[in-house]
Structures are given as C-alpha cells and as structure tokens.
C-alpha cells in the first residue's frame, strides 16, 4: 500500500516472525529484567546499523533539547534502550507478563465513557500506548482502535489474543479508505475511536503546529474527524516508569466551538501538540519518531 507508507519510516515492528514468536516463548521462562540486560548490550550495534534513525533522534536531542554533542550520544543510547524495553514489553504481555498501570486523569475518560456521545482517544509514538488497551476498558461502549495494516502476523495475533475478552476491535488502515466508514459509524453509534495523531501518511493533509520551538506537521485527519462529528477528544499517552510500571496520562483537548471548523481543527491539533511536548519534556527518552520530524524547519 504505497499510498499509506511514509518515506522515512516503515511502521512495522522489527524482527522476523520466527524471532517474534521465539521472544514470546522466551518470556515464559526467562525473567524480563534478564532480557533487558542482554538487550542493553545489543543496543549499540542496533544504533550502528540504523544510522538514519540514529541521526534523527540525535538531532532531536541536540537541536530541540539543547544537549551537547557527547551528551546527545548518551541520550540517544538511553532512547534506544528505552525503545527496546517497550518493544520487549509488548511481547512479554503476549506471553502473559503483567505490568502495573497508574492512570493520571482517569476521570476524563470515565466522564466521557458514561456519556451517550462517542469520543476519540488520540495517541502518539511515545511510551507504550498499547498498554492503555488493557486498562481503559468499557462495558458501555465498543473500543475501536485504528492500527497499521502492515504489522506482522505475530503482533496482530498477540493483540487479538490480549483483547479477546474485552470490547476492543482493531481497524486496519486500508488503501481504499474503507476504515473511515467504520470510524464514522462507530462515533455515530456513541462508541470510542482510538487513532494515532502525530504522523502523516504519504500525501495525507496536515496542519502546522508549534512544537519544541518550531513548526511541525501533524495529520489533520484525527482533529477534522473530532470537529466534523462534534465529539470530544482525549490525548492519551502511556509512559514507562519502571521495569514493570507504566503511567497513563489522559487529557481532554479543548477548542473554541464558536470558531469556523478549520480553525477548530487547528486549535485541537495545537492542543494535542502542546500536551505531547509536555510529556516528551518529562520523558525525553520515550520519543520514538526516528525520522527528521521537523524536516529542517526552525533549525
């Protein structure tokens, strides 16, 4: 599906299907912390062979967070290590390992869940958003999560297994845009729609937002959907705080509903970008966009 691909990232979890299945088996017999230790030794080699992604995150620490050259290299290592932990945690969950999740702002979710209207949960490529699906459940509304259709069969099977007993449905992004009809129907029926809101697919329309002191492009689609369907939107980010601990931040996005629709969309996008920037400042090693996010603007 070339029209759904990004020229600078694949959107697919690394590793062959055999390696991914082997990880799940391994987590059933080896403690999580031991595998973290092995992974810490592998990270430098991954950095060497993923030079393009390495330079993008290096520029982030240098240009956006003002780190010195040597300091930025160390922070890049910590970023890759944390990313590796998050990927391992995903497969550990599929193997039955459980993580403690504290929710900051759960009242925002509960309030909307009790209402009759549908609402949106907007995610980003920080932390480990998949953990939200195991905690922010609903017995009143169906939870419809937009996912990348090109993910590996192992990941999709793992997700399906974990969500089997919950009211969660995965909506693969399709080239014919049929997923948009499912999204609209879910919101019309008063249900929950979850989608990422920090990456633009190919020629997808975007909106410029102030983000770490420069203009960055965010996808217009999630914010346009919220405004056009007149439904509330939550920014939800799940951050790793320990080997088996996560903290979810749930924030409701606000925009002046008296503004024209286009300006409402831009205001919602900026509110999301502001929440994301706050989280990334707090957890700088959990920012996982391994491409030049600003495309040279503001450098």
GIRA-V271617 format. One record per residue. N is the residue number from 1. RES is the residue in three letters. SS is DSSP state (helix for helix, strand for strand, loop for the rest). PSI is psi as a letter, one per 20 degrees, with the letter a starting at -180 (NA if undefined). D_CENTER is the distance of its C-alpha to the mean C-alpha in Angstrom with 1 decimal. Layout:
n	res	ss	psi	d_center
N	RES	SS	PSI	D_CENTER
N	RES	SS	PSI	D_CENTER
This chain:
n	res	ss	psi	d_center
1	UNK	loop	m	20.8
2	UNK	helix	h	21.3
3	UNK	helix	i	20.6
4	UNK	helix	j	17.0
5	UNK	loop	q	16.6
6	UNK	strand	p	15.6
7	UNK	loop	i	18.6
8	UNK	loop	j	16.8
9	UNK	strand	q	14.1
10	UNK	loop	h	14.3
11	UNK	loop	j	11.0
12	UNK	loop	p	12.8
13	UNK	loop	p	12.9
14	UNK	loop	q	16.1
15	UNK	loop	q	19.3
16	UNK	loop	q	21.9
17	UNK	helix	h	22.0
18	UNK	helix	g	24.9
19	UNK	helix	g	23.1
20	UNK	helix	g	20.1
21	UNK	helix	h	22.7
22	UNK	helix	h	24.7
23	UNK	helix	g	21.9
24	UNK	helix	g	21.8
25	UNK	helix	g	25.6
26	UNK	helix	g	25.6
27	UNK	helix	i	23.5
28	UNK	loop	i	26.2
29	UNK	loop	i	28.9
30	UNK	loop	p	27.5
31	UNK	loop	q	26.0
32	UNK	helix	g	22.4
33	UNK	helix	h	23.7
34	UNK	helix	g	26.1
35	UNK	helix	h	23.5
36	UNK	helix	g	21.5
37	UNK	helix	g	24.9
38	UNK	helix	g	25.5
39	UNK	helix	h	22.0
40	UNK	helix	h	22.9
41	UNK	helix	h	25.9
42	UNK	helix	h	24.1
43	UNK	helix	g	21.5
44	UNK	helix	h	24.2
45	UNK	helix	h	25.1
46	UNK	helix	g	21.6
47	UNK	helix	h	21.5
48	UNK	helix	h	24.8
49	UNK	helix	i	23.9
50	UNK	loop	l	20.6
51	UNK	helix	h	22.4
52	UNK	helix	g	20.6
53	UNK	helix	h	17.2
54	UNK	helix	g	19.3
55	UNK	helix	h	20.9
56	UNK	helix	g	17.9
57	UNK	helix	h	16.5
58	UNK	helix	g	20.2
59	UNK	helix	h	20.7
60	UNK	helix	g	17.9
61	UNK	helix	h	19.7
62	UNK	helix	g	23.1
63	UNK	helix	h	22.7
64	UNK	helix	h	20.1
65	UNK	loop	i	20.9
66	UNK	loop	k	24.5
67	UNK	loop	q	24.8
68	UNK	loop	r	27.9
69	UNK	helix	g	28.0
70	UNK	helix	h	28.5
71	UNK	helix	g	26.2
72	UNK	helix	h	23.4
73	UNK	helix	g	24.0
74	UNK	helix	g	23.8
75	UNK	helix	h	20.5
76	UNK	helix	g	19.1
77	UNK	helix	g	20.4
78	UNK	helix	h	18.8
79	UNK	helix	g	15.4
80	UNK	helix	h	16.0
81	UNK	helix	g	17.3
82	UNK	helix	h	14.5
83	UNK	helix	g	12.1
84	UNK	helix	g	14.9
85	UNK	helix	g	15.0
86	UNK	helix	g	11.5
87	UNK	helix	g	12.3
88	UNK	helix	h	15.7
89	UNK	helix	h	14.5
90	UNK	helix	g	12.9
91	UNK	helix	h	16.3
92	UNK	helix	h	18.2
93	UNK	helix	g	16.9
94	UNK	helix	h	18.2
95	UNK	loop	i	21.4
96	UNK	loop	i	21.8
97	UNK	loop	p	20.7
98	UNK	loop	q	19.6
99	UNK	loop	q	17.8
100	UNK	strand	p	18.8
101	UNK	strand	p	16.3
102	UNK	strand	p	17.6
103	UNK	strand	o	16.4
104	UNK	strand	o	17.1
105	UNK	loop	k	17.8
106	UNK	helix	h	18.2
107	UNK	helix	h	21.1
108	UNK	helix	g	19.0
109	UNK	helix	g	17.5
110	UNK	helix	h	20.9
111	UNK	helix	g	22.8
112	UNK	helix	h	20.9
113	UNK	helix	h	21.0
114	UNK	helix	i	24.8
115	UNK	loop	r	25.3
116	UNK	loop	h	26.4
117	UNK	loop	q	24.0
118	UNK	loop	r	20.7
119	UNK	strand	r	17.6
120	UNK	strand	q	14.0
121	UNK	strand	o	10.8
122	UNK	strand	p	8.4
123	UNK	strand	r	4.7
124	UNK	loop	r	3.3
125	UNK	loop	m	3.5
126	UNK	strand	q	5.4
127	UNK	loop	c	7.1
128	UNK	loop	n	6.7
129	UNK	helix	h	5.2
130	UNK	helix	h	7.8
131	UNK	helix	h	10.4
132	UNK	helix	h	10.3
133	UNK	helix	h	11.9
134	UNK	helix	i	14.7
135	UNK	loop	g	15.6
136	UNK	loop	m	15.0
137	UNK	loop	r	17.5
138	UNK	loop	p	20.1
139	UNK	loop	j	23.7
140	UNK	loop	h	24.3
141	UNK	loop	q	21.6
142	UNK	loop	q	19.8
143	UNK	strand	o	16.0
144	UNK	strand	o	15.0
145	UNK	strand	p	11.5
146	UNK	strand	p	11.0
147	UNK	strand	q	10.2
148	UNK	loop	p	11.3
149	UNK	loop	i	15.1
150	UNK	loop	j	15.8
151	UNK	loop	q	14.2
152	UNK	loop	q	17.0
153	UNK	helix	h	19.3
154	UNK	helix	g	18.8
155	UNK	helix	g	15.1
156	UNK	helix	h	15.8
157	UNK	helix	g	18.9
158	UNK	helix	g	17.3
159	UNK	helix	g	14.8
160	UNK	helix	h	17.9
161	UNK	helix	g	20.0
162	UNK	helix	h	17.9
163	UNK	loop	j	17.5
164	UNK	loop	h	21.2
165	UNK	loop	j	22.6
166	UNK	loop	r	20.2
167	UNK	loop	l	20.1
168	UNK	strand	p	16.7
169	UNK	strand	p	16.9
170	UNK	strand	p	14.6
171	UNK	strand	o	15.2
172	UNK	strand	p	15.1
173	UNK	loop	p	14.9
174	UNK	loop	q	18.6
175	UNK	loop	h	20.7
176	UNK	loop	j	23.2
177	UNK	loop	j	20.7
178	UNK	helix	h	21.9
179	UNK	helix	h	18.5
180	UNK	helix	h	19.2
181	UNK	helix	h	22.2
182	UNK	helix	g	20.4
183	UNK	helix	g	18.0
184	UNK	helix	g	21.1
185	UNK	helix	g	23.1
186	UNK	helix	g	20.7
187	UNK	helix	h	20.6
188	UNK	helix	h	24.4
189	UNK	loop	j	25.0
190	UNK	loop	k	23.3
191	UNK	loop	a	20.2
192	UNK	strand	p	16.5
193	UNK	strand	p	14.0
194	UNK	strand	p	10.3
195	UNK	strand	q	8.4
196	UNK	strand	q	5.8
197	UNK	loop	k	8.1
198	UNK	loop	j	8.0
199	UNK	loop	p	9.5
200	UNK	loop	p	12.9
201	UNK	loop	o	14.3
202	UNK	loop	d	17.9
203	UNK	loop	j	20.2
204	UNK	loop	q	17.9
205	UNK	loop	q	19.1
206	UNK	strand	r	17.5
207	UNK	strand	p	18.4
208	UNK	strand	p	19.2
209	UNK	strand	q	17.9
210	UNK	strand	p	19.3
211	UNK	strand	o	16.8
212	UNK	loop	l	18.3
213	UNK	loop	j	21.7
214	UNK	strand	r	21.3
215	UNK	strand	p	20.2
216	UNK	strand	q	16.9
217	UNK	strand	p	16.0
218	UNK	strand	q	13.3
219	UNK	strand	p	13.5
220	UNK	loop	h	16.2
221	UNK	helix	g	15.6
222	UNK	helix	h	13.3
223	UNK	helix	h	15.7
224	UNK	helix	g	18.7
225	UNK	helix	g	18.1
226	UNK	helix	g	18.0
227	UNK	helix	g	21.2
228	UNK	helix	h	23.1
229	UNK	loop	i	22.6
230	UNK	loop	l	23.3
231	UNK	loop	q	20.7
232	UNK	strand	q	18.9
233	UNK	strand	p	15.2
234	UNK	strand	q	13.2
235	UNK	strand	p	10.4
236	UNK	strand	p	8.7
237	UNK	strand	p	7.3
238	UNK	strand	o	8.5
239	UNK	strand	q	10.3
240	UNK	strand	p	12.8
241	UNK	strand	i	16.3
242	UNK	strand	r	18.6
243	UNK	loop	h	19.3
244	UNK	loop	k	18.8
245	UNK	strand	p	17.4
246	UNK	strand	q	14.1
247	UNK	strand	p	14.0
248	UNK	strand	p	12.0
249	UNK	strand	p	12.5
250	UNK	strand	o	13.3
251	UNK	strand	p	14.8
252	UNK	strand	p	16.6
253	UNK	loop	p	16.6
254	UNK	loop	q	20.3
255	UNK	loop	q	22.2
256	UNK	loop	o	26.0
257	UNK	loop	i	26.7
258	UNK	loop	i	30.1
259	UNK	loop	q	28.7
260	UNK	loop	q	28.7
261	UNK	helix	g	25.7
262	UNK	helix	g	24.6
263	UNK	helix	h	24.8
264	UNK	helix	g	22.9
265	UNK	helix	g	20.0
266	UNK	helix	h	20.2
267	UNK	helix	g	20.5
268	UNK	helix	g	17.5
269	UNK	helix	g	15.4
270	UNK	helix	h	17.1
271	UNK	helix	g	16.5
272	UNK	helix	g	12.7
273	UNK	helix	h	13.1
274	UNK	helix	g	15.5
275	UNK	helix	g	13.4
276	UNK	helix	g	10.6
277	UNK	helix	h	13.7
278	UNK	helix	g	15.1
279	UNK	helix	g	12.4
280	UNK	helix	h	12.4
281	UNK	helix	h	16.1
282	UNK	helix	h	16.2
283	UNK	loop	m	13.9
284	UNK	helix	h	14.6
285	UNK	helix	j	14.2
286	UNK	helix	k	10.5
287	UNK	strand	o	9.6
288	UNK	loop	l	8.7
289	UNK	loop	n	9.7
290	UNK	loop	l	13.0
291	UNK	loop	r	15.1
292	UNK	loop	n	17.2
293	UNK	loop	h	14.8
294	UNK	loop	i	17.9
295	UNK	loop	k	20.2
296	UNK	loop	i	23.0
297	UNK	loop	p	23.2
298	UNK	loop	j	24.5
299	UNK	loop	NA	25.2
